[in-house]
Amino acid sequence: MCRNIRQLHNFEPPATAEEVQAAALQYVRKVAGSTRPSVRNQEAFDRAVTAVAHATQHLLEDLVTTAPPRDREVEAARAKERSARRFAS
């Protein structure tokens, strides 16, 4: 999985449209193999980002869990701690 795509499900507050769009953009970039499409491919690239964002939003709305929602700040602190341990010299 692309490291730049973050988990969006089961957070309080829920993922914003901007977060969903950013994840969709990262996914399409990964699949396409480029961060900037050519002028000729821009329309297809944009359509793909919109479609992936739309599908992602529906998925997040339909997912059900019994786990309590996670706190974004706590999860970010855990990620920083894992990164510090991983890249410690």
PDB file of N, CA, C and O in Angstrom:
ATOM      1  N   MET A   1       0.846  -1.182   0.000  1.00  0.00           N
ATOM      2  CA  MET A   1       0.000   0.000   0.000  1.00  0.00           C
ATOM      3  C   MET A   1       0.887   1.239   0.000  1.00  0.00           C
ATOM      4  O   MET A   1       1.960   1.264   0.603  1.00  0.00           O
ATOM      5  N   CYS A   2       0.419   2.235  -0.676  1.00  0.00           N
ATOM      6  CA  CYS A   2       1.142   3.506  -0.713  1.00  0.00           C
ATOM      7  C   CYS A   2       1.187   4.110   0.688  1.00  0.00           C
ATOM      8  O   CYS A   2       0.156   4.227   1.350  1.00  0.00           O
ATOM      9  N   ARG A   3       2.359   4.486   1.129  1.00  0.00           N
ATOM     10  CA  ARG A   3       2.501   5.017   2.487  1.00  0.00           C
ATOM     11  C   ARG A   3       1.804   6.348   2.682  1.00  0.00           C
ATOM     12  O   ARG A   3       1.491   6.709   3.817  1.00  0.00           O
ATOM     13  N   ASN A   4       1.551   7.088   1.616  1.00  0.00           N
ATOM     14  CA  ASN A   4       0.918   8.391   1.747  1.00  0.00           C
ATOM     15  C   ASN A   4      -0.598   8.309   1.902  1.00  0.00           C
ATOM     16  O   ASN A   4      -1.240   9.302   2.245  1.00  0.00           O
ATOM     17  N   ILE A   5      -1.166   7.147   1.654  1.00  0.00           N
ATOM     18  CA  ILE A   5      -2.602   6.990   1.817  1.00  0.00           C
ATOM     19  C   ILE A   5      -2.851   6.573   3.253  1.00  0.00           C
ATOM     20  O   ILE A   5      -2.394   5.517   3.691  1.00  0.00           O
ATOM     21  N   ARG A   6      -3.568   7.396   3.974  1.00  0.00           N
ATOM     22  CA  ARG A   6      -3.839   7.148   5.387  1.00  0.00           C
ATOM     23  C   ARG A   6      -5.200   6.496   5.571  1.00  0.00           C
ATOM     24  O   ARG A   6      -6.122   6.704   4.781  1.00  0.00           O
ATOM     25  N   GLN A   7      -5.306   5.707   6.625  1.00  0.00           N
ATOM     26  CA  GLN A   7      -6.583   5.104   6.960  1.00  0.00           C
ATOM     27  C   GLN A   7      -7.573   6.207   7.314  1.00  0.00           C
ATOM     28  O   GLN A   7      -7.233   7.133   8.050  1.00  0.00           O
ATOM     29  N   LEU A   8      -8.784   6.114   6.799  1.00  0.00           N
ATOM     30  CA  LEU A   8      -9.775   7.160   6.997  1.00  0.00           C
ATOM     31  C   LEU A   8     -10.987   6.689   7.803  1.00  0.00           C
ATOM     32  O   LEU A   8     -11.792   7.506   8.249  1.00  0.00           O
ATOM     33  N   HIS A   9     -11.114   5.393   7.987  1.00  0.00           N
ATOM     34  CA  HIS A   9     -12.289   4.834   8.645  1.00  0.00           C
ATOM     35  C   HIS A   9     -12.159   4.854  10.164  1.00  0.00           C
ATOM     36  O   HIS A   9     -11.078   4.637  10.711  1.00  0.00           O
ATOM     37  N   ASN A  10     -13.258   5.113  10.823  1.00  0.00           N
ATOM     38  CA  ASN A  10     -13.410   5.015  12.273  1.00  0.00           C
ATOM     39  C   ASN A  10     -12.601   6.051  13.040  1.00  0.00           C
ATOM     40  O   ASN A  10     -11.947   5.729  14.032  1.00  0.00           O
ATOM     41  N   PHE A  11     -12.648   7.278  12.582  1.00  0.00           N
ATOM     42  CA  PHE A  11     -12.031   8.381  13.307  1.00  0.00           C
ATOM     43  C   PHE A  11     -13.112   9.360  13.736  1.00  0.00           C
ATOM     44  O   PHE A  11     -14.157   9.483  13.098  1.00  0.00           O
ATOM     45  N   GLU A  12     -12.840  10.034  14.805  1.00  0.00           N
ATOM     46  CA  GLU A  12     -13.736  11.086  15.279  1.00  0.00           C
ATOM     47  C   GLU A  12     -12.955  12.380  15.313  1.00  0.00           C
ATOM     48  O   GLU A  12     -11.973  12.449  16.051  1.00  0.00           O
ATOM     49  N   PRO A  13     -13.311  13.390  14.583  1.00  0.00           N
ATOM     50  CA  PRO A  13     -14.418  13.470  13.646  1.00  0.00           C
ATOM     51  C   PRO A  13     -14.132  12.655  12.378  1.00  0.00           C
ATOM     52  O   PRO A  13     -12.981  12.322  12.091  1.00  0.00           O
ATOM     53  N   PRO A  14     -15.182  12.340  11.629  1.00  0.00           N
ATOM     54  CA  PRO A  14     -15.006  11.531  10.409  1.00  0.00           C
ATOM     55  C   PRO A  14     -14.110  12.230   9.382  1.00  0.00           C
ATOM     56  O   PRO A  14     -13.872  13.435   9.455  1.00  0.00           O
ATOM     57  N   ALA A  15     -13.632  11.452   8.445  1.00  0.00           N
ATOM     58  CA  ALA A  15     -12.770  11.993   7.383  1.00  0.00           C
ATOM     59  C   ALA A  15     -13.499  13.089   6.610  1.00  0.00           C
ATOM     60  O   ALA A  15     -14.695  12.989   6.332  1.00  0.00           O
ATOM     61  N   THR A  16     -12.765  14.111   6.278  1.00  0.00           N
ATOM     62  CA  THR A  16     -13.334  15.220   5.505  1.00  0.00           C
ATOM     63  C   THR A  16     -13.269  14.898   4.017  1.00  0.00           C
ATOM     64  O   THR A  16     -12.574  13.975   3.595  1.00  0.00           O
ATOM     65  N   ALA A  17     -14.004  15.673   3.238  1.00  0.00           N
ATOM     66  CA  ALA A  17     -13.970  15.508   1.778  1.00  0.00           C
ATOM     67  C   ALA A  17     -12.562  15.749   1.248  1.00  0.00           C
ATOM     68  O   ALA A  17     -12.140  15.111   0.284  1.00  0.00           O
ATOM     69  N   GLU A  18     -11.834  16.671   1.878  1.00  0.00           N
ATOM     70  CA  GLU A  18     -10.461  16.955   1.444  1.00  0.00           C
ATOM     71  C   GLU A  18      -9.541  15.755   1.692  1.00  0.00           C
ATOM     72  O   GLU A  18      -8.681  15.450   0.867  1.00  0.00           O
ATOM     73  N   GLU A  19      -9.722  15.084   2.817  1.00  0.00           N
ATOM     74  CA  GLU A  19      -8.906  13.898   3.115  1.00  0.00           C
ATOM     75  C   GLU A  19      -9.214  12.768   2.138  1.00  0.00           C
ATOM     76  O   GLU A  19      -8.311  12.065   1.684  1.00  0.00           O
ATOM     77  N   VAL A  20     -10.485  12.600   1.822  1.00  0.00           N
ATOM     78  CA  VAL A  20     -10.889  11.576   0.860  1.00  0.00           C
ATOM     79  C   VAL A  20     -10.303  11.898  -0.508  1.00  0.00           C
ATOM     80  O   VAL A  20      -9.786  11.009  -1.184  1.00  0.00           O
ATOM     81  N   GLN A  21     -10.377  13.151  -0.919  1.00  0.00           N
ATOM     82  CA  GLN A  21      -9.830  13.589  -2.212  1.00  0.00           C
ATOM     83  C   GLN A  21      -8.317  13.370  -2.262  1.00  0.00           C
ATOM     84  O   GLN A  21      -7.791  12.909  -3.275  1.00  0.00           O
ATOM     85  N   ALA A  22      -7.620  13.698  -1.178  1.00  0.00           N
ATOM     86  CA  ALA A  22      -6.164  13.520  -1.132  1.00  0.00           C
ATOM     87  C   ALA A  22      -5.790  12.043  -1.237  1.00  0.00           C
ATOM     88  O   ALA A  22      -4.826  11.694  -1.919  1.00  0.00           O
ATOM     89  N   ALA A  23      -6.539  11.185  -0.572  1.00  0.00           N
ATOM     90  CA  ALA A  23      -6.268   9.743  -0.657  1.00  0.00           C
ATOM     91  C   ALA A  23      -6.522   9.233  -2.073  1.00  0.00           C
ATOM     92  O   ALA A  23      -5.763   8.414  -2.590  1.00  0.00           O
ATOM     93  N   ALA A  24      -7.590   9.721  -2.692  1.00  0.00           N
ATOM     94  CA  ALA A  24      -7.900   9.320  -4.063  1.00  0.00           C
ATOM     95  C   ALA A  24      -6.797   9.770  -5.018  1.00  0.00           C
ATOM     96  O   ALA A  24      -6.390   9.015  -5.901  1.00  0.00           O
ATOM     97  N   LEU A  25      -6.319  10.985  -4.843  1.00  0.00           N
ATOM     98  CA  LEU A  25      -5.240  11.502  -5.680  1.00  0.00           C
ATOM     99  C   LEU A  25      -3.983  10.651  -5.534  1.00  0.00           C
ATOM    100  O   LEU A  25      -3.349  10.308  -6.531  1.00  0.00           O
ATOM    101  N   GLN A  26      -3.619  10.309  -4.304  1.00  0.00           N
ATOM    102  CA  GLN A  26      -2.435   9.478  -4.076  1.00  0.00           C
ATOM    103  C   GLN A  26      -2.596   8.101  -4.713  1.00  0.00           C
ATOM    104  O   GLN A  26      -1.652   7.567  -5.295  1.00  0.00           O
ATOM    105  N   TYR A  27      -3.794   7.529  -4.601  1.00  0.00           N
ATOM    106  CA  TYR A  27      -4.051   6.226  -5.201  1.00  0.00           C
ATOM    107  C   TYR A  27      -3.894   6.280  -6.721  1.00  0.00           C
ATOM    108  O   TYR A  27      -3.227   5.432  -7.314  1.00  0.00           O
ATOM    109  N   VAL A  28      -4.506   7.273  -7.340  1.00  0.00           N
ATOM    110  CA  VAL A  28      -4.431   7.384  -8.801  1.00  0.00           C
ATOM    111  C   VAL A  28      -2.996   7.652  -9.244  1.00  0.00           C
ATOM    112  O   VAL A  28      -2.552   7.107 -10.255  1.00  0.00           O
ATOM    113  N   ARG A  29      -2.277   8.470  -8.512  1.00  0.00           N
ATOM    114  CA  ARG A  29      -0.865   8.709  -8.840  1.00  0.00           C
ATOM    115  C   ARG A  29      -0.078   7.410  -8.794  1.00  0.00           C
ATOM    116  O   ARG A  29       0.743   7.144  -9.672  1.00  0.00           O
ATOM    117  N   LYS A  30      -0.326   6.600  -7.771  1.00  0.00           N
ATOM    118  CA  LYS A  30       0.397   5.340  -7.619  1.00  0.00           C
ATOM    119  C   LYS A  30       0.081   4.394  -8.775  1.00  0.00           C
ATOM    120  O   LYS A  30       0.982   3.796  -9.363  1.00  0.00           O
ATOM    121  N   VAL A  31      -1.199   4.264  -9.092  1.00  0.00           N
ATOM    122  CA  VAL A  31      -1.614   3.362 -10.164  1.00  0.00           C
ATOM    123  C   VAL A  31      -1.104   3.853 -11.520  1.00  0.00           C
ATOM    124  O   VAL A  31      -0.662   3.058 -12.349  1.00  0.00           O
ATOM    125  N   ALA A  32      -1.169   5.159 -11.736  1.00  0.00           N
ATOM    126  CA  ALA A  32      -0.742   5.721 -13.014  1.00  0.00           C
ATOM    127  C   ALA A  32       0.775   5.741 -13.155  1.00  0.00           C
ATOM    128  O   ALA A  32       1.301   5.752 -14.268  1.00  0.00           O
ATOM    129  N   GLY A  33       1.470   5.747 -12.032  1.00  0.00           N
ATOM    130  CA  GLY A  33       2.920   5.751 -12.089  1.00  0.00           C
ATOM    131  C   GLY A  33       3.513   7.123 -12.313  1.00  0.00           C
ATOM    132  O   GLY A  33       4.680   7.249 -12.682  1.00  0.00           O
ATOM    133  N   SER A  34       2.704   8.169 -12.088  1.00  0.00           N
ATOM    134  CA  SER A  34       3.228   9.526 -12.246  1.00  0.00           C
ATOM    135  C   SER A  34       2.484  10.479 -11.321  1.00  0.00           C
ATOM    136  O   SER A  34       1.316  10.271 -10.990  1.00  0.00           O
ATOM    137  N   THR A  35       3.181  11.515 -10.917  1.00  0.00           N
ATOM    138  CA  THR A  35       2.537  12.503 -10.063  1.00  0.00           C
ATOM    139  C   THR A  35       1.859  13.590 -10.877  1.00  0.00           C
ATOM    140  O   THR A  35       0.922  14.238 -10.411  1.00  0.00           O
ATOM    141  N   ARG A  36       2.336  13.783 -12.087  1.00  0.00           N
ATOM    142  CA  ARG A  36       1.731  14.765 -12.984  1.00  0.00           C
ATOM    143  C   ARG A  36       1.461  14.118 -14.330  1.00  0.00           C
ATOM    144  O   ARG A  36       2.392  13.729 -15.036  1.00  0.00           O
ATOM    145  N   PRO A  37       0.196  14.003 -14.683  1.00  0.00           N
ATOM    146  CA  PRO A  37      -0.097  13.421 -15.998  1.00  0.00           C
ATOM    147  C   PRO A  37       0.219  14.424 -17.101  1.00  0.00           C
ATOM    148  O   PRO A  37       0.289  15.629 -16.858  1.00  0.00           O
ATOM    149  N   SER A  38       0.402  13.927 -18.279  1.00  0.00           N
ATOM    150  CA  SER A  38       0.611  14.813 -19.428  1.00  0.00           C
ATOM    151  C   SER A  38      -0.694  15.563 -19.696  1.00  0.00           C
ATOM    152  O   SER A  38      -1.757  15.178 -19.210  1.00  0.00           O
ATOM    153  N   VAL A  39      -0.597  16.614 -20.458  1.00  0.00           N
ATOM    154  CA  VAL A  39      -1.787  17.400 -20.808  1.00  0.00           C
ATOM    155  C   VAL A  39      -2.821  16.497 -21.471  1.00  0.00           C
ATOM    156  O   VAL A  39      -4.024  16.635 -21.246  1.00  0.00           O
ATOM    157  N   ARG A  40      -2.345  15.600 -22.267  1.00  0.00           N
ATOM    158  CA  ARG A  40      -3.227  14.689 -23.000  1.00  0.00           C
ATOM    159  C   ARG A  40      -3.965  13.738 -22.054  1.00  0.00           C
ATOM    160  O   ARG A  40      -5.094  13.340 -22.341  1.00  0.00           O
ATOM    161  N   ASN A  41      -3.342  13.371 -20.937  1.00  0.00           N
ATOM    162  CA  ASN A  41      -3.947  12.429 -19.999  1.00  0.00           C
ATOM    163  C   ASN A  41      -4.620  13.096 -18.805  1.00  0.00           C
ATOM    164  O   ASN A  41      -5.196  12.404 -17.965  1.00  0.00           O
ATOM    165  N   GLN A  42      -4.563  14.407 -18.711  1.00  0.00           N
ATOM    166  CA  GLN A  42      -5.082  15.113 -17.546  1.00  0.00           C
ATOM    167  C   GLN A  42      -6.563  14.836 -17.298  1.00  0.00           C
ATOM    168  O   GLN A  42      -6.966  14.626 -16.154  1.00  0.00           O
ATOM    169  N   GLU A  43      -7.363  14.834 -18.337  1.00  0.00           N
ATOM    170  CA  GLU A  43      -8.800  14.624 -18.175  1.00  0.00           C
ATOM    171  C   GLU A  43      -9.094  13.223 -17.619  1.00  0.00           C
ATOM    172  O   GLU A  43      -9.916  13.067 -16.716  1.00  0.00           O
ATOM    173  N   ALA A  44      -8.425  12.223 -18.157  1.00  0.00           N
ATOM    174  CA  ALA A  44      -8.631  10.857 -17.658  1.00  0.00           C
ATOM    175  C   ALA A  44      -8.163  10.736 -16.215  1.00  0.00           C
ATOM    176  O   ALA A  44      -8.808  10.072 -15.403  1.00  0.00           O
ATOM    177  N   PHE A  45      -7.053  11.372 -15.897  1.00  0.00           N
ATOM    178  CA  PHE A  45      -6.499  11.373 -14.541  1.00  0.00           C
ATOM    179  C   PHE A  45      -7.503  12.014 -13.572  1.00  0.00           C
ATOM    180  O   PHE A  45      -7.785  11.458 -12.511  1.00  0.00           O
ATOM    181  N   ASP A  46      -8.034  13.168 -13.936  1.00  0.00           N
ATOM    182  CA  ASP A  46      -8.999  13.870 -13.085  1.00  0.00           C
ATOM    183  C   ASP A  46     -10.282  13.057 -12.902  1.00  0.00           C
ATOM    184  O   ASP A  46     -10.837  13.005 -11.804  1.00  0.00           O
ATOM    185  N   ARG A  47     -10.752  12.422 -13.981  1.00  0.00           N
ATOM    186  CA  ARG A  47     -11.948  11.575 -13.876  1.00  0.00           C
ATOM    187  C   ARG A  47     -11.704  10.419 -12.917  1.00  0.00           C
ATOM    188  O   ARG A  47     -12.577  10.065 -12.125  1.00  0.00           O
ATOM    189  N   ALA A  48     -10.521   9.837 -12.993  1.00  0.00           N
ATOM    190  CA  ALA A  48     -10.187   8.713 -12.108  1.00  0.00           C
ATOM    191  C   ALA A  48     -10.151   9.163 -10.652  1.00  0.00           C
ATOM    192  O   ALA A  48     -10.664   8.463  -9.780  1.00  0.00           O
ATOM    193  N   VAL A  49      -9.557  10.311 -10.380  1.00  0.00           N
ATOM    194  CA  VAL A  49      -9.504  10.828  -9.005  1.00  0.00           C
ATOM    195  C   VAL A  49     -10.920  11.051  -8.480  1.00  0.00           C
ATOM    196  O   VAL A  49     -11.227  10.689  -7.344  1.00  0.00           O
ATOM    197  N   THR A  50     -11.779  11.644  -9.299  1.00  0.00           N
ATOM    198  CA  THR A  50     -13.166  11.894  -8.888  1.00  0.00           C
ATOM    199  C   THR A  50     -13.899  10.585  -8.619  1.00  0.00           C
ATOM    200  O   THR A  50     -14.624  10.475  -7.630  1.00  0.00           O
ATOM    201  N   ALA A  51     -13.720   9.602  -9.478  1.00  0.00           N
ATOM    202  CA  ALA A  51     -14.399   8.315  -9.306  1.00  0.00           C
ATOM    203  C   ALA A  51     -13.912   7.587  -8.056  1.00  0.00           C
ATOM    204  O   ALA A  51     -14.717   7.018  -7.318  1.00  0.00           O
ATOM    205  N   VAL A  52     -12.614   7.599  -7.815  1.00  0.00           N
ATOM    206  CA  VAL A  52     -12.059   6.932  -6.636  1.00  0.00           C
ATOM    207  C   VAL A  52     -12.520   7.645  -5.366  1.00  0.00           C
ATOM    208  O   VAL A  52     -12.858   6.989  -4.381  1.00  0.00           O
ATOM    209  N   ALA A  53     -12.538   8.970  -5.375  1.00  0.00           N
ATOM    210  CA  ALA A  53     -13.007   9.725  -4.213  1.00  0.00           C
ATOM    211  C   ALA A  53     -14.474   9.422  -3.932  1.00  0.00           C
ATOM    212  O   ALA A  53     -14.867   9.263  -2.776  1.00  0.00           O
ATOM    213  N   HIS A  54     -15.272   9.343  -4.970  1.00  0.00           N
ATOM    214  CA  HIS A  54     -16.697   9.041  -4.832  1.00  0.00           C
ATOM    215  C   HIS A  54     -16.889   7.645  -4.226  1.00  0.00           C
ATOM    216  O   HIS A  54     -17.665   7.469  -3.286  1.00  0.00           O
ATOM    217  N   ALA A  55     -16.181   6.670  -4.770  1.00  0.00           N
ATOM    218  CA  ALA A  55     -16.285   5.299  -4.257  1.00  0.00           C
ATOM    219  C   ALA A  55     -15.787   5.216  -2.814  1.00  0.00           C
ATOM    220  O   ALA A  55     -16.360   4.499  -1.994  1.00  0.00           O
ATOM    221  N   THR A  56     -14.734   5.944  -2.516  1.00  0.00           N
ATOM    222  CA  THR A  56     -14.185   5.941  -1.154  1.00  0.00           C
ATOM    223  C   THR A  56     -15.181   6.528  -0.173  1.00  0.00           C
ATOM    224  O   THR A  56     -15.370   5.991   0.918  1.00  0.00           O
ATOM    225  N   GLN A  57     -15.820   7.627  -0.551  1.00  0.00           N
ATOM    226  CA  GLN A  57     -16.803   8.251   0.333  1.00  0.00           C
ATOM    227  C   GLN A  57     -17.961   7.301   0.617  1.00  0.00           C
ATOM    228  O   GLN A  57     -18.415   7.192   1.756  1.00  0.00           O
ATOM    229  N   HIS A  58     -18.437   6.614  -0.420  1.00  0.00           N
ATOM    230  CA  HIS A  58     -19.513   5.635  -0.222  1.00  0.00           C
ATOM    231  C   HIS A  58     -19.055   4.494   0.682  1.00  0.00           C
ATOM    232  O   HIS A  58     -19.805   4.048   1.550  1.00  0.00           O
ATOM    233  N   LEU A  59     -17.847   4.031   0.484  1.00  0.00           N
ATOM    234  CA  LEU A  59     -17.321   2.957   1.322  1.00  0.00           C
ATOM    235  C   LEU A  59     -17.277   3.393   2.783  1.00  0.00           C
ATOM    236  O   LEU A  59     -17.730   2.661   3.662  1.00  0.00           O
ATOM    237  N   LEU A  60     -16.741   4.566   3.043  1.00  0.00           N
ATOM    238  CA  LEU A  60     -16.643   5.049   4.417  1.00  0.00           C
ATOM    239  C   LEU A  60     -18.024   5.218   5.054  1.00  0.00           C
ATOM    240  O   LEU A  60     -18.190   4.962   6.246  1.00  0.00           O
ATOM    241  N   GLU A  61     -19.005   5.643   4.276  1.00  0.00           N
ATOM    242  CA  GLU A  61     -20.363   5.798   4.795  1.00  0.00           C
ATOM    243  C   GLU A  61     -21.009   4.455   5.120  1.00  0.00           C
ATOM    244  O   GLU A  61     -21.819   4.360   6.042  1.00  0.00           O
ATOM    245  N   ASP A  62     -20.652   3.412   4.360  1.00  0.00           N
ATOM    246  CA  ASP A  62     -21.299   2.108   4.516  1.00  0.00           C
ATOM    247  C   ASP A  62     -20.612   1.175   5.516  1.00  0.00           C
ATOM    248  O   ASP A  62     -21.228   0.220   5.991  1.00  0.00           O
ATOM    249  N   LEU A  63     -19.354   1.438   5.839  1.00  0.00           N
ATOM    250  CA  LEU A  63     -18.645   0.562   6.774  1.00  0.00           C
ATOM    251  C   LEU A  63     -19.249   0.654   8.165  1.00  0.00           C
ATOM    252  O   LEU A  63     -19.637   1.730   8.620  1.00  0.00           O
ATOM    253  N   VAL A  64     -19.323  -0.497   8.835  1.00  0.00           N
ATOM    254  CA  VAL A  64     -19.872  -0.578  10.181  1.00  0.00           C
ATOM    255  C   VAL A  64     -18.825  -1.201  11.085  1.00  0.00           C
ATOM    256  O   VAL A  64     -18.148  -2.154  10.699  1.00  0.00           O
ATOM    257  N   THR A  65     -18.693  -0.662  12.291  1.00  0.00           N
ATOM    258  CA  THR A  65     -17.756  -1.226  13.247  1.00  0.00           C
ATOM    259  C   THR A  65     -18.317  -1.068  14.654  1.00  0.00           C
ATOM    260  O   THR A  65     -19.100  -0.158  14.928  1.00  0.00           O
ATOM    261  N   THR A  66     -17.907  -1.959  15.532  1.00  0.00           N
ATOM    262  CA  THR A  66     -18.312  -1.849  16.937  1.00  0.00           C
ATOM    263  C   THR A  66     -17.186  -1.241  17.767  1.00  0.00           C
ATOM    264  O   THR A  66     -17.361  -0.962  18.953  1.00  0.00           O
ATOM    265  N   ALA A  67     -16.036  -1.040  17.140  1.00  0.00           N
ATOM    266  CA  ALA A  67     -14.891  -0.455  17.846  1.00  0.00           C
ATOM    267  C   ALA A  67     -15.150   1.032  18.088  1.00  0.00           C
ATOM    268  O   ALA A  67     -15.784   1.701  17.272  1.00  0.00           O
ATOM    269  N   PRO A  68     -14.662   1.533  19.200  1.00  0.00           N
ATOM    270  CA  PRO A  68     -14.833   2.970  19.446  1.00  0.00           C
ATOM    271  C   PRO A  68     -13.996   3.780  18.453  1.00  0.00           C
ATOM    272  O   PRO A  68     -12.933   3.329  18.026  1.00  0.00           O
ATOM    273  N   PRO A  69     -14.472   4.976  18.084  1.00  0.00           N
ATOM    274  CA  PRO A  69     -13.712   5.796  17.142  1.00  0.00           C
ATOM    275  C   PRO A  69     -12.350   6.172  17.722  1.00  0.00           C
ATOM    276  O   PRO A  69     -12.200   6.380  18.926  1.00  0.00           O
ATOM    277  N   ARG A  70     -11.371   6.252  16.834  1.00  0.00           N
ATOM    278  CA  ARG A  70     -10.017   6.628  17.256  1.00  0.00           C
ATOM    279  C   ARG A  70      -9.842   8.130  17.188  1.00  0.00           C
ATOM    280  O   ARG A  70     -10.536   8.834  16.454  1.00  0.00           O
ATOM    281  N   ASP A  71      -8.900   8.591  17.970  1.00  0.00           N
ATOM    282  CA  ASP A  71      -8.566  10.012  18.024  1.00  0.00           C
ATOM    283  C   ASP A  71      -7.399  10.270  17.072  1.00  0.00           C
ATOM    284  O   ASP A  71      -6.377   9.587  17.147  1.00  0.00           O
ATOM    285  N   ARG A  72      -7.539  11.231  16.197  1.00  0.00           N
ATOM    286  CA  ARG A  72      -6.505  11.521  15.197  1.00  0.00           C
ATOM    287  C   ARG A  72      -5.178  11.931  15.835  1.00  0.00           C
ATOM    288  O   ARG A  72      -4.111  11.519  15.381  1.00  0.00           O
ATOM    289  N   GLU A  73      -5.251  12.728  16.869  1.00  0.00           N
ATOM    290  CA  GLU A  73      -4.018  13.196  17.511  1.00  0.00           C
ATOM    291  C   GLU A  73      -3.266  12.056  18.185  1.00  0.00           C
ATOM    292  O   GLU A  73      -2.037  12.003  18.129  1.00  0.00           O
ATOM    293  N   VAL A  74      -3.990  11.151  18.817  1.00  0.00           N
ATOM    294  CA  VAL A  74      -3.356   9.991  19.457  1.00  0.00           C
ATOM    295  C   VAL A  74      -2.700   9.113  18.398  1.00  0.00           C
ATOM    296  O   VAL A  74      -1.568   8.663  18.574  1.00  0.00           O
ATOM    297  N   GLU A  75      -3.401   8.872  17.311  1.00  0.00           N
ATOM    298  CA  GLU A  75      -2.854   8.042  16.231  1.00  0.00           C
ATOM    299  C   GLU A  75      -1.633   8.704  15.591  1.00  0.00           C
ATOM    300  O   GLU A  75      -0.673   8.017  15.244  1.00  0.00           O
ATOM    301  N   ALA A  76      -1.657  10.024  15.432  1.00  0.00           N
ATOM    302  CA  ALA A  76      -0.510  10.739  14.862  1.00  0.00           C
ATOM    303  C   ALA A  76       0.696  10.630  15.788  1.00  0.00           C
ATOM    304  O   ALA A  76       1.822  10.457  15.320  1.00  0.00           O
ATOM    305  N   ALA A  77       0.473  10.730  17.094  1.00  0.00           N
ATOM    306  CA  ALA A  77       1.574  10.600  18.060  1.00  0.00           C
ATOM    307  C   ALA A  77       2.163   9.195  18.013  1.00  0.00           C
ATOM    308  O   ALA A  77       3.381   9.031  18.080  1.00  0.00           O
ATOM    309  N   ARG A  78       1.314   8.191  17.898  1.00  0.00           N
ATOM    310  CA  ARG A  78       1.799   6.804  17.793  1.00  0.00           C
ATOM    311  C   ARG A  78       2.633   6.615  16.529  1.00  0.00           C
ATOM    312  O   ARG A  78       3.673   5.958  16.558  1.00  0.00           O
ATOM    313  N   ALA A  79       2.178   7.189  15.430  1.00  0.00           N
ATOM    314  CA  ALA A  79       2.906   7.077  14.169  1.00  0.00           C
ATOM    315  C   ALA A  79       4.271   7.744  14.267  1.00  0.00           C
ATOM    316  O   ALA A  79       5.259   7.217  13.756  1.00  0.00           O
ATOM    317  N   LYS A  80       4.330   8.902  14.923  1.00  0.00           N
ATOM    318  CA  LYS A  80       5.619   9.591  15.105  1.00  0.00           C
ATOM    319  C   LYS A  80       6.557   8.745  15.957  1.00  0.00           C
ATOM    320  O   LYS A  80       7.753   8.663  15.681  1.00  0.00           O
ATOM    321  N   GLU A  81       6.015   8.126  16.980  1.00  0.00           N
ATOM    322  CA  GLU A  81       6.830   7.281  17.853  1.00  0.00           C
ATOM    323  C   GLU A  81       7.373   6.076  17.089  1.00  0.00           C
ATOM    324  O   GLU A  81       8.547   5.729  17.219  1.00  0.00           O
ATOM    325  N   ARG A  82       6.513   5.438  16.291  1.00  0.00           N
ATOM    326  CA  ARG A  82       6.964   4.300  15.479  1.00  0.00           C
ATOM    327  C   ARG A  82       8.049   4.733  14.501  1.00  0.00           C
ATOM    328  O   ARG A  82       9.037   4.025  14.307  1.00  0.00           O
ATOM    329  N   SER A  83       7.864   5.890  13.889  1.00  0.00           N
ATOM    330  CA  SER A  83       8.844   6.404  12.937  1.00  0.00           C
ATOM    331  C   SER A  83      10.171   6.705  13.619  1.00  0.00           C
ATOM    332  O   SER A  83      11.232   6.397  13.076  1.00  0.00           O
ATOM    333  N   ALA A  84      10.120   7.296  14.793  1.00  0.00           N
ATOM    334  CA  ALA A  84      11.346   7.611  15.530  1.00  0.00           C
ATOM    335  C   ALA A  84      12.100   6.337  15.867  1.00  0.00           C
ATOM    336  O   ALA A  84      13.325   6.286  15.751  1.00  0.00           O
ATOM    337  N   ARG A  85      11.371   5.304  16.286  1.00  0.00           N
ATOM    338  CA  ARG A  85      12.046   4.027  16.608  1.00  0.00           C
ATOM    339  C   ARG A  85      12.616   3.386  15.343  1.00  0.00           C
ATOM    340  O   ARG A  85      13.713   2.826  15.360  1.00  0.00           O
ATOM    341  N   ARG A  86      11.866   3.473  14.259  1.00  0.00           N
ATOM    342  CA  ARG A  86      12.289   2.825  13.009  1.00  0.00           C
ATOM    343  C   ARG A  86      13.525   3.476  12.419  1.00  0.00           C
ATOM    344  O   ARG A  86      14.422   2.791  11.926  1.00  0.00           O
ATOM    345  N   PHE A  87      13.570   4.808  12.469  1.00  0.00           N
ATOM    346  CA  PHE A  87      14.661   5.518  11.821  1.00  0.00           C
ATOM    347  C   PHE A  87      15.718   6.038  12.793  1.00  0.00           C
ATOM    348  O   PHE A  87      16.548   6.871  12.430  1.00  0.00           O
ATOM    349  N   ALA A  88      15.680   5.549  14.013  1.00  0.00           N
ATOM    350  CA  ALA A  88      16.691   5.962  14.991  1.00  0.00           C
ATOM    351  C   ALA A  88      18.079   5.504  14.532  1.00  0.00           C
ATOM    352  O   ALA A  88      18.235   4.394  14.023  1.00  0.00           O
ATOM    353  N   SER A  89      19.064   6.349  14.710  1.00  0.00           N
ATOM    354  CA  SER A  89      20.393   5.970  14.219  1.00  0.00           C
ATOM    355  C   SER A  89      21.309   5.550  15.322  1.00  0.00           C
ATOM    356  O   SER A  89      22.462   5.202  15.068  1.00  0.00           O
TER     357      SER A  89
END
